[in-house]
Amino acid sequence: MEQDYLYYKKIFENTAKPFGYVDFDLLDENIERIVSAASHKNIRIATKSIRSVFIIKYILKKHELFQGVMCFTANEAMYLLNEGIEDILIGYPIWDSEAVAKICLLNQQGKMITLMIDSVEHVKHLNKIAQMYNVSLPLCLDIDMSLDVPGLHFGVWRSPVRTVEDAKVVVEEIMSSSSVSLVGVMGYEAQIAGVGDQYPKKTAKNKIITILKKQSIKQLAEKRASTIQMIQNFGISLQFVNGGGTGSLHSTTNENVVTEVTVGSGFFSPGLFDNYRDFQYKPAAGFAIEIVRKPDAHLYTCAGGGYIASGAVGTDKLPKPYLPENAQLMSLEGAGEVQTPIVYRGTNTLMLGDPIFLRHAKAGELCERFNHLYCVSNGEIVNKVTTYRGDGLCFL
C-alpha cells in the first residue's frame, strides 16, 4: 500500500535533509510481483540498480529464485565476492589486463566470476592472460537483441554479435582456446525492457513503440533460440541463458531457451518505470529535500535536488516530485545543484524546513548521491544502511 505525504513526513520529522530512503513494505511487494512475473525462471539481480550490499543480500534471501547477481565492473565484482556474494556475472566486457589478472587469481582460489565477451578480440585477450595464470576463465557471450527497420536502429548499441553467424565465429574462437570456456549467453532486449510505451500526452509515440516492441519480441526470440541451437551443436552445455530486464519479464519468460532473467530497477521502481503499459510496481525508493525559501505563493524552493539520471538528455531524466501529491518542478529551472523550486497548490500546509519527496528517474543512480539509505517499515525507520558510496566506493 502506497502512503501519503504525512506518513513519510512524520517518519522523518527528526531526520536531516537531504536523505535517501527505501520503503521495505513496498520493496517486499515489488519482490513478490517480480517473483510471480518470472514464471519460475531464476532471477539474477542487476546490482547497478541497487548499489547497496545490504539490500542486495536482503533480496537474495527473499526467495529461492534469486540466483546470483549481474554487476557492471571488475572492481565491483571483486568487492561483492569479498562481501560473500557469489555467482557473479559481469554484465559488460572487461579489457583492463590488471583487473583480469586479479580475477584469474580469484579463479585459482576456486572463486568464479563470469566475464562478458562479444568478439574474437575479447576471447584472445582473456585467453592470453588466463594462460599466464594457468586457469580457465568462464565466459558469457553477449548477443545483440536490437531491431533494425528501415531508417531506425530500435535498441542500444551494445554487442556487435548481430547474427547467428557472428556468434558462431566467436564460439569457434572459444573452442580453439585453451584457457577460456563458454558457460553462458546473454541477450538484453533494451528496446523492450528499457523503453516506456505509455507516456502521458504522447499517444502517437506510444503506439509506434508498442508496434516496434511486438516486432522485436518475435524476432529476438527466434534469434536467441537459433543461437543457442548453434552452440549446442558444438557440444557445449551452457550453465545459463540470460535475458530480459524488469521491463521485458512478460515476454522474455515465455522463451523456452531462457533459464534466467535479470531484474534490477523493478525492486525500487524509479520514475521512468511509471511509463510502461504491461506492468506497474510500487515506488519503493526516493529522496527528500528541504524547503528553505518561499519566494511566492504556491512556490517552495528547496536546497539541492539536482540528481539527474544518465542517458539521452530529456525532461524524463529529471527527478520526479512524488509527495505531496501534485507537486511539480518548474519547466524553466528543473532540479538544480543548489536549489530546486517546487510548485504546489495542494491541501497540505508546507512550511520552511518541511520535506519534499522525489523519486530518481533511474534506480541505482540515486545511491551515488547518498552515503546511507534509511529503511522504513510499518511507519518507522527500522535501519540505516550504507550504499556503495557510503562504503567509500565508486565503480564508474
NUTORKE-935568 format. One line per 4 residues: number of its first residue (from 1); their letters; for each residue z, y, x of C-alpha. Coordinates in steps of 0.1 Angstrom, whole numbers, m for minus. Example, Ala and Ser with C-alpha at 12.3 -4.5 7.8 and 13.67 -1.06 7.14 Angstrom:
<rotors>
1) as) 78/m45/123  71/m11/137 $
</rotors>
This chain:
<rotors>
1) meqd) 0/0/0  m10/34/14  17/60/15  17/97/8 $
5) ylyy) 24/128/29  61/130/20  66/94/30  54/99/66 $
9) kkif) 69/134/68  104/120/61  100/92/86  90/116/114 $
13) enta) 112/146/105  130/144/138  100/134/160  85/159/184 $
17) kpfg) 48/165/178  21/156/186  25/119/184  5/87/176 $
21) yvdf) 17/61/152  9/27/137  20/17/102  27/m20/107 $
25) dlld) 28/m27/70  m8/m16/68  m17/m33/101  m4/m66/86 $
29) enie) m26/m60/55  m56/m55/78  m48/m86/98  m47/m107/66 $
33) rivs) m80/m93/54  m97/m99/88  m85/m135/89  m98/m140/54 $
37) aash) m132/m124/63  m135/m145/94  m141/m176/73  m123/m200/97 $
41) knir) m141/m187/128  m120/m180/158  m113/m142/163  m114/m126/197 $
45) iatk) m96/m93/198  m116/m63/213  m88/m47/234  m107/m13/238 $
49) sirs) m99/m7/201  m62/m13/206  m52/m3/241  m16/m13/238 $
53) vfii) m3/m46/252  25/m48/227  1/m46/197  m25/m69/213 $
57) kyil) 2/m95/217  16/m89/182  m19/m95/167  m25/m126/188 $
61) kkhe) 7/m142/174  m1/m135/138  m25/m163/132  m39/m194/149 $
65) lfqg) m75/m180/145  m67/m153/171  m80/m169/203  m84/m147/233 $
69) vmcf) m95/m111/240  m125/m92/250  m118/m64/274  m140/m38/290 $
73) tane) m134/m36/327  m123/m60/355  m91/m40/362  m82/m42/325 $
77) amyl) m88/m80/326  m66/m85/356  m39/m63/341  m39/m83/308 $
81) lneg) m38/m115/328  m7/m103/346  9/m94/312  5/m130/301 $
85) iedi) m27/m127/280  m52/m155/287  m87/m165/276  m102/m132/287 $
89) ligy) m139/m123/283  m151/m91/300  m175/m75/275  m196/m57/300 $
93) piwd) m213/m66/333  m192/m61/365  m211/m52/397  m184/m39/420 $
97) seav) m180/m65/447  m144/m58/454  m135/m63/417  m155/m96/416 $
101) akic) m137/m108/447  m103/m102/431  m114/m122/401  m125/m150/424 $
105) llnq) m91/m151/440  m75/m154/405  m100/m182/398  m87/m200/429 $
109) qgkm) m52/m199/413  m66/m215/381  m69/m183/361  m101/m179/342 $
113) itlm) m118/m146/335  m153/m150/320  m178/m124/333  m207/m110/313 $
117) idsv) m243/m111/326  m277/m102/312  m301/m105/342  m311/m127/371 $
121) ehvk) m298/m99/394  m263/m103/379  m264/m140/384  m275/m138/420 $
125) hlnk) m249/m112/429  m220/m130/413  m231/m164/428  m232/m149/463 $
129) iaqm) m196/m136/460  m183/m167/444  m198/m188/472  m177/m168/497 $
133) ynvs) m145/m179/479  m156/m214/472  m151/m211/434  m173/m214/403 $
137) lplc) m173/m183/381  m177/m188/343  m204/m166/328  m213/m154/293 $
141) ldid) m249/m144/286  m253/m112/266  m284/m112/244  m299/m82/227 $
145) msld) m293/m80/189  m312/m48/181  m341/m45/156  m373/m29/167 $
149) vpgl) m395/m14/140  m424/10/145  m410/42/158  m374/31/158 $
153) hfgv) m351/11/180  m324/2/155  m294/m8/176  m279/1/210 $
157) wrsp) m294/m2/245  m273/m30/260  m288/m62/272  m325/m65/284 $
161) vrtv) m325/m101/272  m345/m95/240  m363/m128/235  m356/m165/239 $
165) edak) m379/m165/269  m359/m137/285  m328/m157/281  m345/m188/295 $
169) vvve) m352/m171/328  m316/m161/332  m303/m196/322  m327/m212/347 $
173) eims) m312/m190/375  m277/m200/365  m287/m237/365  m301/m233/400 $
177) sssv) m270/m215/413  m241/m234/430  m211/m212/422  m216/m200/386 $
181) slvg) m218/m217/352  m228/m207/317  m199/m211/293  m207/m186/265 $
185) vmgy) m232/m165/248  m226/m131/231  m247/m111/208  m233/m78/195 $
189) eaqi) m251/m66/164  m241/m29/169  m265/m16/142  m246/m36/116 $
193) agvg) m211/m36/130  m210/0/142  m232/19/117  m218/31/84 $
197) dqyp) m240/28/53  m220/47/27  m216/83/40  m208/109/13 $
201) kkta) m238/131/2  m263/111/24  m279/89/m2  m313/86/14 $
205) knki) m299/78/49  m276/52/34  m305/35/16  m326/34/48 $
209) itil) m297/20/69  m290/m7/42  m326/m18/43  m326/m19/81 $
213) kkqs) m294/m39/82  m307/m65/58  m338/m69/81  m316/m71/112 $
217) ikql) m293/m98/97  m321/m122/91  m339/m115/124  m308/m117/147 $
221) aekr) m296/m149/131  m329/m166/139  m329/m152/174  m294/m164/181 $
225) asti) m300/m198/167  m332/m202/188  m315/m190/219  m286/m215/215 $
229) qmiq) m310/m243/209  m329/m235/241  m296/m235/261  m286/m268/246 $
233) nfgi) m319/m283/256  m308/m277/292  m279/m300/285  m254/m271/286 $
237) slqf) m223/m275/264  m211/m239/256  m174/m232/251  m181/m204/227 $
241) vngg) m208/m184/209  m195/m149/202  m209/m125/177  m201/m96/154 $
245) gtgs) m177/m68/151  m155/m56/123  m185/m41/105  m205/m73/105 $
249) lhst) m180/m100/98  m195/m106/64  m228/m116/79  m220/m130/114 $
253) tnen) m196/m156/100  m225/m171/80  m242/m182/111  m235/m218/119 $
257) vvte) m240/m214/157  m214/m187/160  m180/m201/169  m160/m169/172 $
261) vtvg) m162/m133/161  m150/m102/179  m128/m77/159  m112/m45/172 $
265) sgff) m115/m14/150  m106/m31/118  m70/m35/128  m64/3/129 $
269) spgl) m93/12/106  m102/47/120  m121/74/102  m156/61/109 $
273) fdny) m147/29/90  m144/48/57  m182/48/55  m190/12/50 $
277) rdfq) m203/m4/19  m192/m40/24  m156/m37/33  m126/m14/33 $
281) ykpa) m95/m17/55  m62/3/55  m57/34/76  m30/19/98 $
285) agfa) m31/43/128  m31/80/131  m15/110/148  4/141/138 $
289) ieiv) 0/177/150  24/206/142  18/237/121  27/266/144 $
293) rkpd) 9/295/126  m1/306/91  m28/332/96  m39/333/60 $
297) ahly) m33/319/25  m41/282/25  m48/282/62  m24/264/87 $
301) tcag) m30/265/124  m17/235/143  m11/231/181  m37/208/198 $
305) ggyi) m56/182/179  m90/182/196  m92/145/201  m129/140/198 $
309) asga) m145/105/197  m172/94/221  m208/87/212  m236/109/199 $
313) vgtd) m223/143/191  m217/149/154  m191/160/129  m183/124/122 $
317) klpk) m168/122/157  m141/147/148  m106/135/139  m102/132/101 $
321) pylp) m74/150/83  m55/123/64  m23/138/49  m16/158/30 $
325) enaq) m45/147/9  m74/171/7  m65/189/39  m97/198/57 $
329) lmsl) m110/211/91  m128/244/93  m165/239/100  m167/268/124 $
333) egag) m137/256/145  m133/219/140  m104/204/161  m96/223/192 $
337) evqt) m80/217/226  m51/241/219  m53/247/182  m67/232/150 $
341) pivy) m69/253/118  m64/232/87  m74/244/52  m51/231/25 $
345) rgtn) m49/240/m12  m28/211/m25  5/208/m42  27/201/m11 $
349) tlml) 45/231/3  37/234/40  60/253/64  59/261/101 $
353) gdpi) 70/231/121  56/206/95  31/179/105  m5/174/96 $
357) flrh) m15/138/99  m50/129/111  m69/98/120  m91/94/150 $
361) akag) m128/88/144  m126/56/166  m98/32/170  m87/27/206 $
365) elce) m96/61/219  m66/75/201  m44/58/227  m60/77/255 $
369) rfnh) m41/108/242  m6/93/238  18/75/261  35/59/232 $
373) lycv) 29/48/196  57/49/170  58/17/150  65/23/113 $
377) snge) 76/m3/87  94/0/53  99/37/56  113/40/91 $
381) ivnk) 105/39/128  111/4/140  98/6/175  82/28/201 $
385) vtty) 57/10/223  35/20/252  m2/24/253  m23/17/284 $
389) rgdg) m18/54/292  19/50/288  18/22/313  2/46/338 $
393) lcfl) m32/31/334  m67/44/327  m96/19/329  m126/41/321 $
</rotors>
